[in-house]
Amino acid sequence: MGKSESKIIVVTSGKGGVGKTTTSAAVGAELANRGYKTVVVDFDIGLRNLDLIMGCERRVIFDFVNVIQNDANLSQALIKDKRVENLYVLPASQTRDKDALTKEGVERVLADLQKEFDFIVCDSPAGIEKGALMALYFADEAIVVSNPEISSVRDSDRIIGVLNSRSRRSEQGKEIKKHLLITRYAQARVNRGEMLSVEDVQEILAIPLLGIIPESPNVLNASNRGIPVTLDTPSDAKRAYQQAVARLLGEASSDDKSWISKIFAGIQLFNRSPV
């Protein structure tokens, strides 16, 4: 991918705690692992969790807001991952609030990043407040993260509406390409009626299915150790994220479908999915 084709991807959902930051780290790390120069940008101003999950919290000196306000340049704020050659993090500020994000400032920083990176993964805060709106406004594509439970799905549906009406591409009469990523999925709980099925979620949200991440202790364990799950030891969650990235890149294969069908036996996961 050439620099002229640099792509901005927002990882978003309406509800907190569904796994957006975990997903941003996992997707960013896997893209970098595949040879794409990738930066993950933390838009959660005031909280700043991405650097913890990426394992670089002790290396934060300058942040996204410092760059927007011209207190530091981009090269000073970017943190290069020590494990993967092509992976970088632009951390958020813990001491500012979301009003520090201006549309002009965010646009300038993203434009500078597009000169250097193949992929810019924007880790959005929850909800539809200023930070979340800034994260999605400039996106080319969106990964909508949802747990298979009704409040999460309803909030994701709201975010899809925002993507369709309040993004730069929507203002230009274009569409943001949207992908559904279902996280914390447990077939046994679906069978007991404690979770929505994949078909239920797809029917409500009506966007293409990118992947299904199984409920797994590996995800939390990796996050607690500051390791994106796609850089951790082999697990179902790691493989699920890797195959989601393969579909994001248009590399889906029948083997992918076969593997996921085995993981979630008894569900024809891809019957309704155009991916």
N, C-alpha and C positions, 0 to 999 in steps of 0.2 A: 504494500500500500504506500503510495507516494504521499508526500506532505500536503499536496493539493487536495487529497481525498480525506484529510483528517476528519474524524467523526466524533461528535459530542453525544454521549449516551447518558441519560439520567436514570438513576435507580430510585424509584419513588413508590409511595403508597400513601393512603390517607392515614393509616393507623400506625402508632408507634409500636416497637417491639416485635415486628414481623420478620426482621432479618435484613433490613436494607444495607446497613453498614457491613455486616458479614458478607452479603452478596456483592457489594461494591468491591471489597477487598479480594474476594474469591475470583470474581470476573476479571478485575484488573490484573491480578497475578497470573491468571491463566492466559490472558491475551499477551502479556509480556513474555510468558514462558513459550509462547508460540512464535516469538520473534517480533511482535509489534511493540513499538515504543509507546508506552502507556503511562498516563498519569491519573491518579485517583484524587479528586478534589473534594475536600470536606466542606459542605455548605452549612453544617450544623453549628453556626456561630454561637458561642456561649457555652456549649457542652463539650464538643471536641472528643469524639470517641474513635474516629478512624485511625489516628496515630497509635492508639493502644492496640487495636486489632492487627495493625500492620507491624507492630513491634518496634516503632521508631519514636516513642513518646519522649525519650531522653535526648533526642537529637533535634527537637523543635526549638529553634531560636526565633525565626521570623515566621509569619503566617500569611494566610490569604488576605486578611484585612490590612496588614502592613503593606502588602503589594498594592492593593486598591488605593490606599491613602498615600502611596509613594514614600513610605517610611523605609522600604526595602525594595530591592529589585527581585525579579522572579528567580534568578539563579541563587540568590541568598535564601529564599524561602523553600525552594524545592528540596525534598529529601530523597536521595537516591537509595533504593533498597540494596541491602548488602548481599541478598541471596540471588536476585534475578537482575541481570544486566539491564534490561529495558524497562524496569519498573520504578516509578517515582510517586511521591505523595506530596500534595500541597495541603498542609494542615489548616484547620480553622483556629480562630482565636478563642481562648477561654475567658478573656477579660472584656470583650466587647459585646454589644448586642446586635441583633439582626439588622438594625437600621444602618449599620456600618456598610452593608452591602448596597451599593447603588447600581442601577442598571448600566450606567455608563462605565463604571469601574469594573463590573463583572465582564461586560462585553470586551473591554480592553485586555483584561487578563486572559480571557478565553481566546481572543484573537492571537495574542502572543504565544499561547500554548499550542495553538493550531499550526504555528510555523515550525514547531519542533516535534510534535507528537502525532502518532497515527490514531490513537484513541484517547479521548478525555472522558473519564468516567466520573460523573457528578453524583456524589453521595448526598441525597436530599434528606433534610429533617422531616419529621412526620407532619401531617396536617397540610393546611393551605395558607399558612402565614407567609411572611415576606421571604424567609430563607428558602422555603420550599418552592415558592413561585419563581424566585431567582434561579434556582437549580434547574427547573424545567423549561424556563422561558427560551433559552438558546439551544435546546436539545434538537438533534436530528432524529434520534430514536429514544424510546423509553422502555425500560424494564419495569413493569408494574408488579411489585412483590405483594403476595397475599397469602395469609394462612387460610386453610379450608374451614373457616368459621364465619358465621353470617355478618358479624360487625366488621370484620376485616374486609370481607368481600364488598360490603356496602360502601365502606370508605374508599376502597380501590375504584369502585364504580364512579365515585365522586371525582377522584383524581383523573380518571379517563376523560371525564367531562371538561375538567380544567385544561388538560393537555389539548383537547379539541377546540378550546375557545380562547385560551389566554397565553398561548405560546407565540413566539415570533413566526413560526411556520404557519400557524393558523391565521395570523394577521396577513400573511402573504398569500393566503388561499391555498396553502399546501397542508399536508398531513404529516404529523409525527408518526413514524412507524412504531407500533406498540407491540410489546411481547409480554405474555403472562408467565410469571414464575411463581409456582406454588411451593411454599416452604412449610417445614414442620408437618409433613404429611405422614399419617400412620394408618395403614390399611385396616388394622384391627379396630381402631377407633371409628373408622368409617363404617365398618361392619356392625358396630354396636350403636350406630346412630349418633355418635358424639361429635362427628366431623362431617362436613359436606364432602361428597364425592368429587372427583375431578370433573366429571360431566356436569355436576351441579354448578361448580364454579365457572366453568367455561360457558355454560348457558346464560348465566347472569352477566358476565363481563364481555363475552363475545369478541375477544381478541385472541390472536394465535397463541398457542401454548408453546413456550420456549423450553420449559423443563419442570420437573417435580423433584424437590429436594426432600428426602425422607427425614423424619424426626430422628435425630441421631445425637448421642453424647459427644461424638467426634467434633461436631461443629462448635459447641461450647468449649470443649477442651482446647481446641486449636486457638480460639479467640482469646481464651485466658492466658495462653502462652505467647500471644502476639504473633501468631502464624496464620496467614490466610489458609483456609482449609484446602485449597488447591495446591498448596506447597507442603502440606502435611503428609503423614503416612497414608497409605491406601485405605479408603473407606467407601461405603456406598455414597455418602454425601459428597466426597471428593469427586467420585466418578460422575455423579449426577450433575455437579457444577461444570465439570469438564465437557460433558456432552451438551449441556445448555450453551456453553460458549461455542462449541462446534456448530450448533444450529444457528447461533447468532451470526456466525461467519458464513453461513450457507453451506456447511459441510455435513449436514444430516445424512444419515444412511439408514438402510433397513436394519442394519445391525444395532444401531442406537435404539430403534423402536423395539426390537426383539428383547434387548437387555432390560429396558424399562418395563416392558410387559411382564417379564419374569419377576422383577422386583415387586410390582403391584399386581400380582396374579389375580385373575378374575375380572380385571377391568380392561376394556379395549380403549386404552388411553388416547390413541391417535385417530379414532374413528371420526371425530369432529374437528380435528386440528388440521389446518392447512399447511403446517410446517412439516 
